[in-house]
Amino acid sequence: MKPFKILLFILALGVTSFSFSQDVFTTKTGKKYHKESCRYLSNSMYRVDLNDAIQYGYDPCSVCKPPTKASSTNNSASNFSSASSNSTNDTAKQCSGKTQAGNRCKRTTKNSNGRCYQH
């Protein structure tokens, strides 16, 4: 019976330590964060802490439904996000370039010139 209690303790310890740091995944150009098994991560995948993803304005994916709230709360993170949201370089905007068909480019960019990598 004693090995069973030790095993339960180890499992409980593992679950608690997991809840402090939750990793989600983003793509190079996307505005959503995902679970590792999401189909939208086939081309690019970047591991990010859940608090950081929320802080930088990523939204949860509606397909894989990743966690929307970190288990540990940190007031300093909310203060940092309000300070960083005042910067104009952090927001992505639609590219001002034109396609060969004459339509406006649908990509987003953070470049100061307002154009994506292709324009």
Secondary structure as UniProt FT lines:
FT   HELIX           2..20
FT   STRAND          23..26
FT   STRAND          32..34
FT   TURN            36..37
FT   HELIX           39..41
FT   STRAND          46..49
FT   HELIX           50..55
FT   TURN            56..57
FT   STRAND          59..60
FT   TURN            62..64
FT   HELIX           75..84
FT   TURN            85..86
FT   TURN            89..90
FT   STRAND          93..94
FT   TURN            100..101
FT   STRAND          108..109
FT   TURN            112..113
FT   TURN            117..118
//
